[in-house]
Amino acid sequence: MKGLIIVILLAAAGYFVYQKYAGGPPQTFENPVYGEMRMTASVGNREIEAAVFVRASDDLDCKGRGLLSWRETFEGCPSCKLQEPKCHAVLPPRYARLFDNVPIPSAYLSADAGNAAERDGRVVIYGLTDAEGAQMCELLKAEAAKKYEGKLTCIAPSGG
């Protein structure tokens, strides 16, 4: 479990460092494209899944910003299984509501862009207890805050 936490923290750090190359106010997108990256790992007798969602300006921005850096980061985790990153014109409602900071059964990190280079993102870790999820979110938030200028918020689980 400790190794997986380190990999997830490194992945979050890599993503937020990658975002940090331009200034200016955050961009708003009329027709955003949403990136989705998933990773699973077996930890003891538990299956843990991380899902990363990024709001991008277009398909090229989606594929080039964040998703590739997540893939490279998780390649250093031998127990992690990566799914092919995807870009969607529209997210299914159960995931789209993450960008409204609506609580779901799992805790998640909400990242709202603070400059033109950053993108809004959400990081959900499934397969943890509510307490573990909240703790993981705080660890991700602390790591992300080192490089990400935007607003970082842990959204507590809905309890269901």
C-alpha positions as CSV (number, residue, x, y, z in Angstrom):
1,M,0.0,0.0,0.0
2,K,2.8,2.4,0.9
3,G,4.5,1.9,-2.6
4,L,1.2,2.6,-4.3
5,I,0.7,5.8,-2.3
6,I,4.2,6.9,-3.3
7,V,3.5,6.2,-7.0
8,I,0.2,8.1,-6.8
9,L,1.9,11.1,-5.1
10,L,4.7,11.1,-7.8
11,A,2.1,10.9,-10.5
12,A,0.2,13.9,-9.1
13,A,3.4,15.8,-8.7
14,G,4.4,15.0,-12.3
15,Y,1.0,16.2,-13.6
16,F,1.1,19.5,-11.7
17,V,4.7,20.2,-12.7
18,Y,3.8,19.5,-16.3
19,Q,1.0,22.1,-16.1
20,K,3.3,24.8,-14.8
21,Y,4.8,26.3,-18.0
22,A,2.8,29.4,-18.7
23,G,1.2,32.3,-16.9
24,G,-1.9,34.4,-17.3
25,P,-5.4,33.9,-16.0
26,P,-7.1,30.5,-16.2
27,Q,-8.7,29.8,-19.6
28,T,-12.4,29.0,-20.0
29,F,-13.4,26.7,-22.8
30,E,-16.6,27.0,-24.8
31,N,-16.6,23.3,-25.9
32,P,-14.2,21.5,-23.6
33,V,-12.8,18.0,-24.2
34,Y,-12.4,15.8,-21.1
35,G,-9.4,13.5,-20.6
36,E,-9.7,10.3,-18.6
37,M,-6.8,8.1,-17.4
38,R,-7.2,5.1,-15.1
39,M,-4.8,2.9,-13.2
40,T,-5.5,-0.2,-11.2
41,A,-3.2,-2.0,-8.7
42,S,-3.5,-5.0,-6.4
43,V,-2.5,-4.2,-2.8
44,G,-2.7,-7.2,-0.6
45,N,-6.2,-8.6,-1.2
46,R,-7.5,-5.2,-2.3
47,E,-7.9,-3.7,-5.8
48,I,-7.2,0.1,-5.8
49,E,-8.1,2.2,-8.8
50,A,-7.1,5.8,-9.6
51,A,-9.1,7.8,-12.1
52,V,-7.9,11.2,-13.4
53,F,-10.2,13.6,-15.3
54,V,-8.9,16.7,-17.0
55,R,-10.9,19.5,-18.7
56,A,-9.0,20.6,-21.9
57,S,-9.5,23.1,-24.7
58,D,-9.7,20.5,-27.5
59,D,-8.6,17.0,-28.4
60,L,-5.0,17.9,-29.0
61,D,-4.8,19.7,-25.7
62,C,-6.4,16.7,-24.0
63,K,-3.9,14.2,-25.4
64,G,-0.9,16.4,-24.9
65,R,-1.6,17.9,-21.5
66,G,-1.4,15.6,-18.5
67,L,-2.6,12.3,-19.9
68,L,0.8,11.4,-21.3
69,S,2.6,12.5,-18.2
70,W,0.4,10.4,-16.1
71,R,1.1,7.4,-18.3
72,E,4.9,7.9,-18.0
73,T,4.6,8.3,-14.2
74,F,2.6,5.1,-13.7
75,E,5.0,3.1,-15.9
76,G,7.4,3.1,-13.0
77,C,4.9,1.1,-10.9
78,P,5.3,-2.7,-11.7
79,S,2.0,-3.6,-9.9
80,C,0.0,-0.9,-11.7
81,K,-2.1,-1.7,-14.8
82,L,-2.8,1.3,-17.0
83,Q,-5.8,1.6,-19.2
84,E,-5.5,3.5,-22.5
85,P,-6.1,7.3,-21.9
86,K,-9.3,8.5,-23.5
87,C,-10.6,11.9,-24.5
88,H,-14.3,12.6,-24.5
89,A,-16.4,15.4,-26.0
90,V,-18.8,14.8,-23.1
91,L,-18.3,13.0,-19.9
92,P,-21.0,10.7,-18.6
93,P,-23.1,12.5,-16.0
94,R,-21.6,10.4,-13.1
95,Y,-18.2,11.9,-13.9
96,A,-19.3,15.3,-15.2
97,R,-20.6,16.1,-11.8
98,L,-17.1,15.9,-10.4
99,F,-16.4,19.2,-12.1
100,D,-19.3,20.7,-10.0
101,N,-17.6,19.3,-6.8
102,V,-20.6,17.1,-6.0
103,P,-19.7,14.5,-3.4
104,I,-19.6,10.9,-4.6
105,P,-19.0,7.7,-2.6
106,S,-15.2,8.2,-2.8
107,A,-13.2,11.2,-1.7
108,Y,-11.5,13.1,-4.5
109,L,-9.1,16.0,-5.2
110,S,-10.6,18.9,-7.1
111,A,-8.1,21.1,-8.9
112,D,-9.3,24.3,-10.5
113,A,-6.8,26.0,-12.7
114,G,-4.9,29.1,-11.4
115,N,-3.2,30.2,-14.7
116,A,-3.5,29.7,-18.4
117,A,-1.2,26.6,-18.5
118,E,-3.1,24.7,-15.9
119,R,-6.3,22.7,-16.5
120,D,-9.1,21.8,-14.2
121,G,-8.7,18.3,-13.0
122,R,-10.1,15.7,-10.6
123,V,-8.3,12.7,-9.1
124,V,-10.5,10.0,-7.6
125,I,-9.0,7.0,-5.7
126,Y,-11.5,4.0,-5.5
127,G,-11.1,1.0,-3.2
128,L,-10.3,2.8,0.0
129,T,-12.3,3.3,3.2
130,D,-13.7,6.8,3.7
131,A,-11.0,7.6,6.2
132,E,-8.2,6.3,3.9
133,G,-9.7,8.2,0.9
134,A,-9.8,11.5,2.9
135,Q,-6.2,10.9,4.1
136,M,-5.0,10.1,0.5
137,C,-6.8,13.2,-0.8
138,E,-5.0,15.4,1.8
139,L,-1.6,13.8,0.7
140,L,-2.4,14.5,-2.9
141,K,-3.4,18.1,-2.1
142,A,-0.3,18.8,-0.2
143,E,1.9,17.4,-3.0
144,A,0.0,19.3,-5.7
145,A,0.1,22.6,-3.8
146,K,3.9,22.6,-4.3
147,K,3.5,23.2,-8.0
148,Y,-0.1,24.0,-8.8
149,E,-1.3,27.6,-8.5
150,G,-5.0,26.8,-8.8
151,K,-7.5,26.1,-6.0
152,L,-7.1,22.6,-4.5
153,T,-10.0,21.1,-2.5
154,C,-10.6,17.7,-1.1
155,I,-14.2,16.7,-1.6
156,A,-15.4,14.4,1.2
157,P,-17.2,11.2,0.3
158,S,-20.9,11.2,0.3
159,G,-21.1,8.2,2.6
160,G,-22.9,6.0,0.2
